């Protein structure tokens, strides 16, 4: 079979790798000038720079963990972000270190008493928006300092205008533990993520073409290949004929600093509304300070409204967009020749482990295993 894989992110790379291993001919086209989609890393000053935001691989799925470990050795990095609110530093996720810094409490019972006291303002009420939902879960202090500004920047809307389901639950840990994820496996590949995709696509049955946009020759591709694995925006494939789905975009400002250690942590979130970026990433801390001495690379991450022509990063999974996507999915399901995958092709927010698992499931369905 001749497969065309549109996009060289994780979904496309996993599918291409597995199809080629089974003897199929695979062409991978990528509109950017590099492989690996949003997990692309580039070495600068001996530091692996995450060009499209922080990527920490975490999963409790042993099959997925074993799968990615074929392609790279992972370090033992543990995600422990810190929040900066008006110069005060708070550990994330919300844990005893956070509560101690915020209220001076020392024991889990004291922390729960404080949280329960603050949640009372929502007693007997059903949350109508994100603000009310957050207060009902964690109380007003933490909402005002650590959730409100960050979330409003992220979504470009007031918290009172956002639906409550965005915050279904909040991790609250009554231990002095700053590990953000509860997963069994967690880490970052030594030497960055790009190598993983390069190794996946290193097969004589795979041809890779960069700087190649599917939509420049869409009709020709549809005729020339037996099957197309499409990881671009689902609405674009159908020429937006049912309307445009909405996305959120991001803007990154990356800067080299002549200092060995700029902020002392890989990720610091800026949770006040007046600071336009949501976080600063200092890349060398993903690999425990590895890289040139007296040099560091930082990236400021700015959320942005998406408009046609911008890079779509996140689907906006509210009711309106999910209803529109359901209609596009009906069209997608009728396409015999096209397999839709990834965040944009399936209009779903996926972590790296989730997209890997879905790609492997898709491979099993396609090849009958």
Backbone torsions as a table, in degrees:
resi	resn	phi	psi	omega
1	UNK	NA	147.8	175.0
2	UNK	-105.5	116.7	-180.0
3	UNK	-108.9	139.0	168.2
4	UNK	-109.5	123.7	176.5
5	UNK	-106.2	119.7	-177.7
6	UNK	-97.6	105.2	-179.0
7	UNK	107.0	134.5	-175.6
8	UNK	-111.0	28.1	171.8
9	UNK	-74.3	-169.6	-173.2
10	UNK	-61.0	-44.3	-177.9
11	UNK	-60.1	-52.3	-178.3
12	UNK	-61.8	-41.3	-177.5
13	UNK	-67.4	-41.9	178.7
14	UNK	-63.2	-46.3	-179.3
15	UNK	-62.4	-47.1	-178.8
16	UNK	-59.4	-44.3	-179.2
17	UNK	-59.7	-48.6	-176.4
18	UNK	-69.1	-39.9	179.1
19	UNK	-64.4	-42.1	-180.0
20	UNK	-66.3	-37.5	177.9
21	UNK	-61.5	-28.6	-178.8
22	UNK	-90.1	7.2	173.6
23	UNK	94.0	4.5	179.2
24	UNK	-82.6	154.7	177.3
25	UNK	-90.2	125.5	-174.1
26	UNK	-126.3	129.1	170.6
27	UNK	-110.5	127.1	178.1
28	UNK	-108.6	122.9	174.9
29	UNK	-113.2	142.2	-174.7
30	UNK	-138.2	124.9	-175.8
31	UNK	-75.7	-24.2	175.8
32	UNK	-77.5	176.4	-179.0
33	UNK	-94.8	15.4	179.0
34	UNK	-148.4	161.6	175.6
35	UNK	-80.8	172.4	164.7
36	UNK	86.2	5.5	175.1
37	UNK	54.4	-136.0	-175.7
38	UNK	-79.2	-6.4	176.1
39	UNK	-92.9	7.9	-179.6
40	UNK	-57.5	131.0	172.9
41	UNK	-122.8	147.9	-178.1
42	UNK	-133.7	135.6	-178.8
43	UNK	-82.6	124.9	175.1
44	UNK	-134.5	129.0	-178.9
45	UNK	54.8	34.9	-179.4
46	UNK	73.0	11.2	-176.8
47	UNK	-114.0	132.7	174.3
48	UNK	-78.7	110.6	-176.1
49	UNK	-96.2	123.0	177.0
50	UNK	-79.8	101.6	-168.6
51	UNK	-70.0	-23.0	-177.5
52	UNK	-122.5	43.4	176.3
53	UNK	95.2	164.9	-175.3
54	UNK	-66.5	131.7	176.4
55	UNK	-126.4	111.6	177.6
56	UNK	-115.1	120.9	-179.1
57	UNK	-81.0	124.4	178.8
58	UNK	-145.9	140.2	-177.8
59	UNK	-164.4	156.4	168.4
60	UNK	-109.5	6.0	-179.4
61	UNK	-91.1	103.5	-174.9
62	UNK	-63.2	-35.3	178.6
63	UNK	-59.7	-44.7	-179.5
64	UNK	-67.5	-43.4	-179.9
65	UNK	-60.8	-45.2	178.4
66	UNK	-64.4	-36.3	-178.6
67	UNK	-63.1	-51.2	-177.2
68	UNK	-70.0	-26.3	179.4
69	UNK	-72.2	-9.0	170.2
70	UNK	-65.0	-28.1	-167.3
71	UNK	-106.0	-10.6	179.5
72	UNK	-163.0	156.4	171.2
73	UNK	-92.6	130.2	-177.5
74	UNK	-98.3	143.9	173.9
75	UNK	-85.2	-175.7	-176.0
76	UNK	-104.2	31.8	179.8
77	UNK	-56.1	134.1	177.0
78	UNK	-116.4	125.4	-178.1
79	UNK	-73.2	115.2	-179.3
80	UNK	-136.4	71.2	-178.0
81	UNK	-68.1	160.3	178.1
82	UNK	-124.0	143.2	176.9
83	UNK	-105.1	133.9	175.7
84	UNK	-107.2	113.4	175.5
85	UNK	-119.9	106.5	179.7
86	UNK	51.8	42.0	176.0
87	UNK	86.9	-8.8	175.5
88	UNK	-92.4	135.2	-175.6
89	UNK	-104.5	130.6	-178.3
90	UNK	-128.9	135.1	177.6
91	UNK	-74.0	145.1	173.6
92	UNK	-121.8	151.1	-3.5
93	UNK	-68.1	174.8	-177.4
94	UNK	-60.2	116.2	-177.7
95	UNK	-145.5	-173.8	-175.1
96	UNK	-60.5	-30.4	175.6
97	UNK	-64.7	-40.6	177.7
98	UNK	-63.1	-48.5	-175.4
99	UNK	-68.0	-36.4	178.6
100	UNK	-64.7	-42.7	179.1
101	UNK	-67.6	-37.6	-175.2
102	UNK	-78.7	-40.8	-171.1
103	UNK	-122.1	-7.1	-177.3
104	UNK	76.7	13.4	179.1
105	UNK	-76.9	158.8	-176.7
106	UNK	-122.4	-26.4	-174.7
107	UNK	-116.9	156.6	176.7
108	UNK	-56.0	-37.8	-179.0
109	UNK	-66.1	-42.0	177.3
110	UNK	-60.7	-40.8	179.8
111	UNK	-64.5	-45.0	-179.2
112	UNK	-66.2	-36.1	176.8
113	UNK	-60.1	-42.4	-179.3
114	UNK	-66.9	-45.4	179.9
115	UNK	-61.8	-47.1	-178.2
116	UNK	-63.1	-38.0	177.8
117	UNK	-61.7	-40.9	-177.3
118	UNK	-78.4	-24.8	179.1
119	UNK	-74.2	-15.7	-174.1
120	UNK	-59.4	-27.6	-177.7
121	UNK	-63.3	-17.5	177.9
122	UNK	-102.0	6.5	-175.8
123	UNK	-59.6	129.7	177.9
124	UNK	79.1	-2.7	-179.8
125	UNK	-107.1	145.9	173.2
126	UNK	-91.9	124.2	-178.8
127	UNK	-58.0	129.8	-178.6
128	UNK	-101.3	-13.2	-178.7
129	UNK	-152.8	178.3	-176.0
130	UNK	-62.3	-39.4	-179.2
131	UNK	-59.5	-49.0	-178.7
132	UNK	-66.1	-36.4	178.4
133	UNK	-63.7	-44.8	-179.1
134	UNK	-63.8	-43.9	-179.6
135	UNK	-64.1	-37.2	179.8
136	UNK	-66.9	-23.5	-178.9
137	UNK	-92.0	-38.9	-167.2
138	UNK	-133.8	-7.9	-179.6
139	UNK	91.8	170.5	-170.4
140	UNK	-76.8	-39.0	-175.4
141	UNK	-57.8	-52.1	-177.7
142	UNK	-67.9	-38.6	176.6
143	UNK	-57.9	-51.6	-175.0
144	UNK	-63.6	-39.4	-173.3
145	UNK	-89.6	-35.3	-169.2
146	UNK	-116.9	-10.9	-177.5
147	UNK	-116.4	-47.6	-167.7
148	UNK	-56.5	-61.8	-175.3
149	UNK	-62.2	-43.0	-178.6
150	UNK	-61.6	-46.9	-176.8
151	UNK	-67.5	-40.0	179.6
152	UNK	-65.3	-36.9	175.7
153	UNK	-66.2	-43.8	-176.4
154	UNK	-60.3	-42.0	-174.4
155	UNK	-100.2	-11.0	-179.8
156	UNK	68.4	24.4	-180.0
157	UNK	-142.7	157.1	175.3
158	UNK	-65.7	146.2	179.9
159	UNK	-60.9	-30.1	179.6
160	UNK	-73.7	-13.8	177.7
161	UNK	-100.6	-0.7	-179.8
162	UNK	-97.0	144.1	-178.5
163	UNK	-69.4	150.5	-177.0
164	UNK	-65.2	-25.6	-172.9
165	UNK	-67.0	-15.3	178.6
166	UNK	-59.4	-36.2	175.2
167	UNK	-112.4	84.5	179.3
168	UNK	-72.3	-39.0	178.2
169	UNK	-151.5	159.4	177.4
170	UNK	-125.2	133.7	178.2
171	UNK	-68.9	119.5	176.1
172	UNK	-121.2	118.4	-177.6
173	UNK	-114.6	125.7	179.0
174	UNK	-94.6	41.3	175.3
175	UNK	-134.0	161.8	176.2
176	UNK	-87.5	68.7	-174.3
177	UNK	-133.3	118.2	-176.6
178	UNK	-94.7	10.2	178.7
179	UNK	-71.4	115.8	-173.1
180	UNK	-67.8	-35.8	-175.1
181	UNK	-104.6	147.0	177.0
182	UNK	-95.9	6.8	-173.1
183	UNK	-70.5	157.1	-179.5
184	UNK	-69.7	-31.1	-175.3
185	UNK	-126.3	139.9	-176.9
186	UNK	-159.2	140.7	177.0
187	UNK	168.5	-178.3	179.3
188	UNK	-132.0	137.1	-178.3
189	UNK	-64.0	130.1	176.1
190	UNK	-64.6	122.7	-176.6
191	UNK	91.0	8.5	171.0
192	UNK	88.5	174.7	-174.2
193	UNK	-86.4	-28.5	-173.2
194	UNK	-56.6	-38.6	-179.6
195	UNK	-57.6	-32.3	-178.8
196	UNK	-62.0	-48.4	-179.1
197	UNK	-69.1	-38.9	177.5
198	UNK	-57.9	-43.6	-179.8
199	UNK	-69.3	-38.8	177.7
200	UNK	-59.3	-36.8	-174.0
201	UNK	-95.1	4.6	179.7
202	UNK	-86.1	84.5	-175.8
203	UNK	-153.1	135.5	-178.9
204	UNK	-60.4	-19.3	178.4
205	UNK	-84.9	-0.2	-177.2
206	UNK	-114.5	129.6	171.4
207	UNK	-111.2	131.7	-178.5
208	UNK	-114.8	132.8	176.4
209	UNK	-127.4	115.5	176.3
210	UNK	-88.0	170.8	178.6
211	UNK	51.9	38.9	-175.5
212	UNK	-128.9	115.6	-177.2
213	UNK	-96.9	122.2	179.5
214	UNK	-52.1	-38.0	-172.5
215	UNK	-77.7	-8.7	173.5
216	UNK	-70.7	-28.0	-178.0
217	UNK	-139.9	40.7	-173.2
218	UNK	-53.4	-51.1	-175.7
219	UNK	-63.3	-39.7	179.5
220	UNK	-63.5	-43.9	179.4
221	UNK	-62.7	-42.1	-178.2
222	UNK	-62.5	-32.4	178.5
223	UNK	-79.3	-36.1	-167.8
224	UNK	-81.6	-22.9	-173.6
225	UNK	-112.5	149.4	177.7
226	UNK	-68.9	-40.4	-179.0
227	UNK	-142.6	149.0	176.7
228	UNK	-123.3	127.6	173.8
229	UNK	-100.7	111.7	-169.3
230	UNK	-111.7	121.5	-179.5
231	UNK	-116.1	15.1	175.7
232	UNK	-86.5	-174.7	179.6
233	UNK	-62.0	127.4	-175.5
234	UNK	-61.5	-38.3	-177.6
235	UNK	-67.8	-30.5	-179.5
236	UNK	-67.1	-37.0	-179.5
237	UNK	-60.2	-33.5	-179.5
238	UNK	-96.8	23.3	177.0
239	UNK	54.1	31.8	175.3
240	UNK	56.7	27.9	-170.2
241	UNK	-68.3	-19.1	175.8
242	UNK	-99.0	1.2	-174.9
243	UNK	114.3	169.0	-176.9
244	UNK	-94.7	131.6	168.6
245	UNK	-73.5	155.7	-179.4
246	UNK	-102.1	148.2	178.5
247	UNK	-134.8	165.4	166.2
248	UNK	-108.3	147.3	179.0
249	UNK	-116.2	174.3	178.6
250	UNK	-137.3	152.4	173.8
251	UNK	-128.2	137.5	-176.6
252	UNK	-119.5	135.4	172.2
253	UNK	-116.8	111.5	-177.9
254	UNK	-107.6	137.6	-171.7
255	UNK	-140.9	136.9	173.6
256	UNK	-89.8	132.5	178.6
257	UNK	-116.2	139.4	178.4
258	UNK	-86.7	63.9	-178.3
259	UNK	-154.5	149.0	-176.6
260	UNK	-75.8	-32.2	-171.6
261	UNK	-147.9	110.6	-173.4
262	UNK	-86.8	-45.5	-173.5
263	UNK	-131.7	-4.3	173.2
264	UNK	79.1	4.9	179.4
265	UNK	-155.2	151.0	-178.8
266	UNK	-65.5	-39.8	-175.3
267	UNK	-133.3	122.4	171.1
268	UNK	-123.0	120.1	177.8
269	UNK	-84.3	141.7	176.1
270	UNK	-110.3	105.7	-166.5
271	UNK	-96.0	-2.6	177.3
272	UNK	-87.4	147.7	-174.2
273	UNK	-66.4	-29.6	-172.9
274	UNK	-71.5	-19.0	177.5
275	UNK	-92.4	122.5	-169.0
276	UNK	-72.1	-24.2	179.5
277	UNK	-91.3	156.6	-179.4
278	UNK	-90.1	-29.3	-179.0
279	UNK	-159.8	160.6	170.5
280	UNK	-117.5	129.3	177.8
281	UNK	-104.8	130.1	171.6
282	UNK	-112.3	105.6	-162.8
283	UNK	-66.8	-31.0	-173.9
284	UNK	-66.6	-22.4	-179.6
285	UNK	-74.0	-13.8	173.1
286	UNK	-67.2	-24.1	178.5
287	UNK	-121.5	36.5	170.3
288	UNK	57.6	40.7	174.2
289	UNK	87.7	3.3	179.9
290	UNK	-63.2	142.3	-179.9
291	UNK	131.2	-179.3	-176.5
292	UNK	-63.4	138.5	171.8
293	UNK	-69.7	150.3	179.1
294	UNK	64.1	17.3	173.0
295	UNK	-138.3	141.9	171.1
296	UNK	-148.2	156.5	179.0
297	UNK	-118.2	126.5	176.3
298	UNK	-119.3	152.9	176.3
299	UNK	-132.1	126.2	171.4
300	UNK	-92.3	134.3	-176.6
301	UNK	-111.1	120.3	-179.2
302	UNK	-112.6	122.2	171.5
303	UNK	-68.3	152.0	-177.6
304	UNK	-145.1	146.5	170.3
305	UNK	-62.8	140.6	177.8
306	UNK	-95.5	138.3	171.1
307	UNK	-136.9	157.5	-177.9
308	UNK	-50.9	133.2	-176.3
309	UNK	103.1	-23.5	176.3
310	UNK	-81.4	161.2	176.3
311	UNK	-75.2	121.6	177.3
312	UNK	-83.4	123.1	-178.9
313	UNK	-103.5	-45.0	-175.0
314	UNK	-126.7	133.1	168.4
315	UNK	-68.4	147.0	176.3
316	UNK	-96.7	91.6	-172.0
317	UNK	-84.2	55.4	172.6
318	UNK	-91.1	177.1	-173.6
319	UNK	-58.2	-45.2	-176.0
320	UNK	-60.4	-48.1	-177.9
321	UNK	-71.9	-35.6	178.3
322	UNK	-65.6	-35.7	176.8
323	UNK	-65.6	-41.4	178.5
324	UNK	-66.9	-41.3	178.4
325	UNK	-62.0	-38.2	179.3
326	UNK	-57.7	-35.8	178.3
327	UNK	-70.4	-41.3	176.9
328	UNK	-65.3	-34.4	-179.6
329	UNK	-65.7	-34.7	175.7
330	UNK	-59.7	-42.5	176.9
331	UNK	-65.4	-43.3	-177.6
332	UNK	-61.6	-39.3	-177.8
333	UNK	-66.7	-21.1	179.0
334	UNK	-86.2	-8.9	-178.9
335	UNK	-80.6	109.7	-179.7
336	UNK	-72.3	-29.3	-168.9
337	UNK	-94.7	-15.9	-172.0
338	UNK	-114.9	130.2	172.9
339	UNK	-105.3	126.3	-178.4
340	UNK	-98.7	134.4	-178.0
341	UNK	-149.1	164.7	176.3
342	UNK	82.3	179.1	-177.7
343	UNK	-57.1	-42.0	-173.8
344	UNK	-85.6	-39.5	-179.4
345	UNK	-68.9	-28.8	179.8
346	UNK	-111.9	6.3	177.8
347	UNK	45.1	56.5	-176.0
348	UNK	-147.9	140.0	176.9
349	UNK	-76.8	116.2	178.3
350	UNK	-116.5	137.5	162.1
351	UNK	-76.2	168.8	-176.5
352	UNK	-61.9	-39.5	-179.5
353	UNK	-67.9	-36.0	-179.2
354	UNK	-67.3	-43.1	-178.2
355	UNK	-68.6	-33.2	176.1
356	UNK	-64.8	-45.2	179.9
357	UNK	-62.4	-43.2	-179.3
358	UNK	-65.9	-39.0	177.9
359	UNK	-63.0	-42.6	178.9
360	UNK	-65.8	-38.2	175.9
361	UNK	-63.5	-40.2	179.5
362	UNK	-63.6	-40.9	176.5
363	UNK	-59.3	-45.9	-180.0
364	UNK	-60.9	-41.5	179.4
365	UNK	-66.4	-42.9	-175.4
366	UNK	-66.8	-38.8	-173.6
367	UNK	-106.9	11.3	169.9
368	UNK	66.7	40.2	178.8
369	UNK	-113.5	NA	NA
